Amino acid sequence: MSNETARGRLAELENTLETIATASPSGLAELRNEILGRKAGKLTHLLRSLGELPPEERREIGAAANILKGRIEAAIEKRTAECESADSAVGQSEDLAMPARTLWRGNRHPVTVVVDEICEIFKELGFTRVVGPEVETDEYNFTKLNIPLDHPAADMHDTFYLSPGVLLRTHTSPMQAHTMEKYQPPIRIVVPGQVYRRDPFDPSHSPVFEQIEGLAVDEGITFVDFKAGIDYFVKAFFSKDTKVRFRPSFFPFTEPSAEIDVGCPLCKGSGCSTCKHTGFMEIMGAGMVHPTVFDRCGVDSEKYTGYAYGMGPHRITMIRHGIPDIRLLYENDMRFLGQFVE
Ligand code: DAH
């Protein structure tokens, strides 16, 4: 080794001081080995080779190398301490008592759960789930269902018209007409979907809400089949001991018509504020399909009979959970929806 080589190596090793100052803990270990390692350390090797230099140079370069060794050792020690204190600072900022973050999981809306359950129950009775358009003509929404356009029932539905004769459906009943026109009996369908009415958004109304329509048409369907079908549904959906009451009513598309009440599932019929102390809650309108509807939809009313029903899953969800205000079902507030995690 010449003088020149020795000085060059010292200068090179001096440059590593900068690298050491910012090294990571694993980087430090490597640097220590590379420079000071007992076997292959560059500085160790340099010190061992001092004997190859002429005596005058040996002393000077030897002194410089020893000073540099001290500086490198000190720099490594300093950087090691820095890394350790940064580590323990991280340790101090961790709050091990902090509760774990809630893991949000996707979930069906409580109204969707009710819609799916209702359709499943009717599926057991042979009903097929179908959907229809939300934009309808007044012919399908009203006329084919035996609702004259000047009839108060058309008023009652307070319609959103999009253009003359074209409207947002006010009920799912138009799918009765579409299905009967397209398919010959036997027909058994359930039709979930959104319907629209010019209603205020208040605790018991919404301008858009869910309905489920049902229609069964076949030869020889009687009022007994109708009652049995509805009774089966109510007991499967609420509970086996739920009372079912058929109250005479009027709908233009059914004859006779009924409104169906169930024993209040909250107070079991003893009377509470939700059922207004009557012990019953209305859950749907229904009846035997009016022959005029069959005639207007191309079904032979001499040959076939049937029953139909329409219910509101929002209302049924409110009854099921004792929810006092329909608007809660539209706000999508996680504090509310989080209570219905399945
Ligand atoms: N379409 C009616 C409404 O929206 C509900 C209804 C009543 C549907 C009786 C029916 C039925 O199928 O038979 O108020």
Residues whose N, C-alpha, C, O or C-beta is under 5 A from the ligand:
A	BS01	DAH	T170 H171 S173 G214 F251 T254 G285 A286 G287 A308 Y309 G310
